[in-house]
Amino acid sequence: MLMLLIAMFPAYTNVKMKEIVLLVHDIRSCHNVGSLLRTAEGLGVSRVFFSGYTPYPSLPEDTRLPHIHQKLTKQISKTALGAETSQPWEYRESITDLIQELTVAGYTILGLEQTADSIPLQEYKSSGKVALLLGREVEGIDTELLKHVDNTVVIPMFGTKESFNVVQAAAMALYQLKFH
C-alpha cells in the first residue's frame, strides 16, 4: 500500500518508515476498537495488540462462545470498515508479558497518559521502534502498568476538557510518532 502511495504521490518518498505497534489494553467499546484498527491501518502501524478485556474480532480457532465473538466482530466492523481484515492484529492474554517481549525486541514502550513526568507529545522524538500503549477510556493506563513503560507522553489540552477520546488521542500520537 505504501509503495502505491509513493508512486501516486511522490511526496510520500520522504516518509520515514518507523516501526510502530499499538497496544490496546482494557478498552471497552467495540466502536473504539474498530476505529483504532482503521486508524492504525491508515497510518501504517505494523501490528495492533489487544489485551485485557478489550473486545477483538473473531479468530480462526476462537475459544469464545460463537454468539459472543460474532456479535463483537459485527460491532467492531461497523467502524473498522474492513480494517479488521487488512490491519495485522492479535490478542494477548498478558499485557506485561507482551511488553517484556517487545522490550527484548528493541521497542521503546511509550504510554499515552497524563502523569507528572509525561513529555508533551510534540516534544517527544522517537529514534527507533515504538510500542504505543493506550489505556482505559475513562481511567487511562493503570498505575501498576505504568511501571512497565519507558516514557509517557501527553497531548496538551487547551479547552476545559481533561482528555481526548482514546481514538482521537491515538490518531494524534501515531501521526506524530510516524512523522517526527
The 8 nearest C-alpha neighbors of each residue, nearest first, counted from 0:
[[1, 3, 2, 4, 5, 43, 41, 6],
 [2, 0, 4, 3, 5, 43, 11, 6],
 [1, 3, 5, 4, 0, 6, 7, 11],
 [4, 2, 6, 0, 1, 5, 7, 8],
 [5, 3, 7, 1, 6, 2, 8, 0],
 [4, 6, 11, 2, 8, 9, 3, 7],
 [5, 7, 3, 4, 8, 9, 2, 11],
 [8, 6, 4, 5, 3, 9, 2, 11],
 [7, 9, 5, 10, 4, 6, 11, 12],
 [8, 10, 5, 11, 12, 6, 7, 4],
 [11, 9, 12, 8, 13, 5, 14, 7],
 [12, 10, 5, 9, 13, 14, 8, 4],
 [11, 13, 10, 14, 9, 5, 8, 15],
 [12, 14, 11, 15, 10, 9, 16, 5],
 [15, 13, 11, 12, 16, 178, 10, 177],
 [16, 14, 17, 13, 178, 177, 12, 179],
 [15, 17, 14, 18, 177, 43, 178, 19],
 [18, 16, 15, 19, 177, 128, 127, 176],
 [17, 19, 128, 129, 45, 16, 20, 127],
 [20, 18, 129, 44, 130, 45, 128, 17],
 [19, 21, 130, 46, 45, 44, 47, 131],
 [20, 22, 47, 131, 130, 48, 132, 23],
 [23, 21, 132, 48, 131, 133, 47, 24],
 [24, 22, 49, 133, 48, 21, 132, 50],
 [23, 25, 50, 134, 51, 26, 49, 133],
 [26, 24, 53, 51, 52, 135, 27, 134],
 [27, 25, 53, 135, 24, 28, 136, 23],
 [28, 26, 53, 25, 29, 54, 52, 135],
 [27, 29, 31, 30, 26, 32, 54, 53],
 [30, 28, 75, 32, 31, 74, 33, 54],
 [29, 31, 33, 28, 32, 75, 78, 34],
 [30, 32, 34, 28, 29, 33, 35, 166],
 [33, 31, 29, 35, 30, 34, 75, 36],
 [34, 32, 79, 75, 78, 30, 36, 35],
 [33, 35, 31, 37, 78, 79, 36, 32],
 [34, 36, 38, 32, 33, 37, 166, 39],
 [37, 35, 39, 33, 34, 38, 82, 79],
 [36, 38, 79, 34, 82, 40, 35, 39],
 [37, 39, 35, 41, 40, 36, 34, 42],
 [40, 38, 44, 36, 42, 41, 37, 35],
 [41, 39, 37, 86, 43, 38, 42, 44],
 [42, 40, 38, 39, 43, 37, 44, 36],
 [41, 43, 39, 40, 44, 38, 174, 173],
 [44, 42, 40, 41, 39, 45, 1, 19],
 [43, 45, 39, 19, 20, 46, 42, 40],
 [46, 44, 20, 19, 43, 18, 87, 47],
 [45, 47, 87, 20, 88, 44, 48, 21],
 [48, 46, 88, 21, 20, 22, 87, 89],
 [47, 49, 22, 89, 88, 90, 23, 21],
 [50, 48, 90, 23, 24, 91, 53, 22],
 [51, 49, 24, 91, 92, 90, 53, 94],
 [50, 52, 25, 53, 24, 92, 49, 94],
 [51, 53, 25, 54, 50, 26, 27, 24],
 [52, 54, 25, 26, 51, 27, 50, 24],
 [55, 53, 29, 52, 71, 27, 56, 32],
 [54, 56, 53, 57, 72, 71, 49, 90],
 [57, 55, 72, 71, 58, 68, 75, 83],
 [58, 56, 68, 72, 61, 69, 55, 59],
 [57, 59, 61, 60, 56, 68, 62, 55],
 [60, 58, 61, 57, 62, 56, 68, 63],
 [61, 59, 58, 62, 57, 63, 65, 68],
 [62, 60, 58, 63, 59, 57, 68, 65],
 [61, 63, 60, 64, 65, 58, 68, 59],
 [64, 62, 61, 68, 65, 67, 66, 57],
 [63, 65, 67, 66, 68, 62, 61, 69],
 [66, 64, 67, 68, 69, 63, 61, 62],
 [65, 67, 69, 64, 68, 70, 63, 71],
 [68, 66, 70, 64, 65, 69, 71, 63],
 [67, 69, 71, 57, 70, 65, 66, 72],
 [70, 68, 72, 66, 67, 71, 65, 73],
 [69, 71, 73, 67, 68, 72, 66, 74],
 [72, 70, 68, 74, 73, 69, 75, 67],
 [71, 73, 56, 75, 69, 74, 70, 57],
 [72, 74, 76, 70, 71, 75, 69, 77],
 [73, 75, 71, 76, 77, 72, 29, 70],
 [76, 74, 33, 29, 72, 77, 30, 73],
 [75, 77, 79, 73, 74, 78, 80, 72],
 [78, 76, 74, 75, 79, 80, 73, 33],
 [77, 79, 33, 34, 76, 80, 30, 75],
 [78, 80, 33, 76, 37, 82, 34, 81],
 [81, 79, 78, 76, 82, 77, 37, 83],
 [80, 82, 83, 79, 84, 85, 76, 37],
 [81, 83, 85, 79, 37, 84, 86, 80],
 [82, 84, 81, 85, 86, 79, 36, 76],
 [83, 85, 82, 81, 86, 87, 88, 79],
 [86, 84, 82, 83, 87, 81, 40, 36],
 [85, 87, 40, 82, 84, 83, 88, 36],
 [88, 86, 46, 85, 47, 45, 89, 84],
 [89, 87, 47, 46, 48, 86, 90, 49],
 [88, 90, 48, 49, 47, 91, 87, 46],
 [89, 91, 49, 48, 50, 92, 88, 55],
 [92, 90, 50, 93, 49, 89, 94, 48],
 [91, 93, 50, 51, 94, 90, 49, 96],
 [94, 92, 96, 95, 91, 97, 50, 51],
 [93, 95, 97, 96, 50, 98, 92, 91],
 [94, 96, 98, 97, 93, 99, 147, 144],
 [97, 95, 99, 93, 98, 94, 100, 92],
 [96, 98, 94, 100, 95, 99, 101, 93],
 [99, 97, 95, 101, 100, 96, 102, 94],
 [98, 100, 96, 102, 97, 101, 95, 103],
 [101, 99, 97, 103, 98, 102, 104, 96],
 [100, 102, 104, 98, 106, 103, 99, 97],
 [103, 101, 106, 99, 105, 104, 100, 98],
 [102, 104, 100, 105, 101, 99, 106, 98],
 [105, 103, 101, 102, 106, 100, 99, 128],
 [106, 104, 102, 103, 101, 107, 128, 127],
 [107, 105, 128, 102, 129, 101, 104, 108],
 [106, 108, 129, 130, 109, 128, 149, 102],
 [109, 107, 130, 148, 149, 106, 129, 131],
 [108, 110, 131, 150, 151, 148, 130, 132],
 [111, 109, 151, 132, 112, 131, 148, 150],
 [112, 110, 152, 151, 133, 153, 132, 109],
 [111, 113, 153, 110, 151, 152, 114, 139],
 [112, 114, 153, 117, 115, 152, 111, 151],
 [115, 113, 117, 116, 112, 151, 153, 152],
 [114, 116, 117, 113, 118, 151, 112, 153],
 [117, 115, 114, 118, 151, 150, 113, 152],
 [118, 116, 151, 152, 114, 153, 115, 113],
 [117, 119, 152, 153, 120, 151, 123, 116],
 [120, 118, 153, 122, 121, 152, 154, 117],
 [121, 119, 152, 123, 122, 154, 153, 118],
 [120, 122, 119, 123, 175, 154, 124, 118],
 [123, 121, 120, 119, 124, 118, 152, 179],
 [124, 122, 120, 121, 118, 125, 119, 152],
 [125, 123, 179, 126, 122, 176, 121, 120],
 [126, 124, 127, 123, 176, 129, 179, 128],
 [125, 127, 124, 128, 129, 17, 107, 179],
 [128, 126, 125, 129, 17, 18, 106, 107],
 [127, 129, 106, 18, 19, 107, 17, 105],
 [130, 128, 107, 19, 106, 108, 131, 18],
 [129, 131, 20, 108, 21, 19, 109, 107],
 [132, 130, 109, 21, 22, 110, 129, 108],
 [133, 131, 22, 110, 109, 111, 21, 23],
 [134, 132, 23, 111, 22, 24, 110, 131],
 [133, 135, 140, 139, 24, 25, 136, 132],
 [134, 136, 139, 26, 25, 138, 137, 140],
 [135, 137, 165, 139, 26, 138, 134, 164],
 [136, 138, 135, 139, 134, 165, 164, 162],
 [137, 139, 135, 136, 140, 134, 141, 112],
 [140, 138, 134, 135, 137, 136, 141, 112],
 [141, 139, 134, 135, 142, 145, 112, 144],
 [140, 142, 144, 143, 145, 139, 134, 138],
 [141, 143, 145, 144, 140, 146, 139, 147],
 [144, 142, 145, 141, 146, 147, 140, 148],
 [143, 145, 141, 146, 142, 147, 140, 148],
 [144, 146, 142, 147, 143, 148, 141, 140],
 [145, 147, 144, 143, 148, 142, 149, 141],
 [148, 146, 145, 144, 149, 98, 95, 143],
 [149, 147, 108, 145, 150, 146, 109, 110],
 [148, 150, 108, 109, 107, 147, 151, 110],
 [151, 149, 109, 148, 110, 152, 108, 117],
 [150, 152, 110, 117, 109, 111, 112, 118],
 [153, 151, 118, 117, 111, 120, 119, 112],
 [152, 154, 119, 113, 120, 112, 117, 111],
 [153, 155, 120, 119, 156, 152, 168, 121],
 [154, 156, 153, 119, 157, 120, 162, 121],
 [157, 155, 158, 154, 161, 162, 160, 159],
 [156, 158, 155, 159, 160, 161, 154, 162],
 [159, 157, 160, 156, 161, 162, 155, 163],
 [158, 160, 161, 157, 156, 162, 163, 155],
 [161, 159, 158, 162, 156, 163, 157, 164],
 [162, 160, 159, 156, 163, 158, 157, 155],
 [163, 161, 160, 164, 156, 154, 168, 165],
 [162, 164, 168, 165, 167, 161, 160, 166],
 [163, 165, 167, 166, 168, 162, 136, 169],
 [164, 166, 168, 167, 136, 169, 163, 133],
 [167, 165, 169, 168, 164, 35, 170, 31],
 [166, 168, 170, 164, 169, 165, 171, 163],
 [167, 169, 165, 171, 166, 170, 163, 164],
 [168, 170, 166, 172, 167, 171, 173, 165],
 [171, 169, 167, 173, 168, 172, 174, 166],
 [172, 170, 168, 174, 169, 173, 175, 167],
 [171, 173, 169, 175, 174, 170, 176, 168],
 [174, 172, 176, 170, 175, 171, 169, 177],
 [173, 175, 177, 171, 172, 176, 170, 178],
 [176, 174, 172, 173, 177, 178, 179, 171],
 [177, 175, 173, 174, 179, 178, 172, 125],
 [178, 176, 174, 175, 173, 179, 17, 15],
 [177, 179, 175, 176, 174, 15, 14, 17],
 [178, 176, 175, 177, 124, 125, 123, 174]]
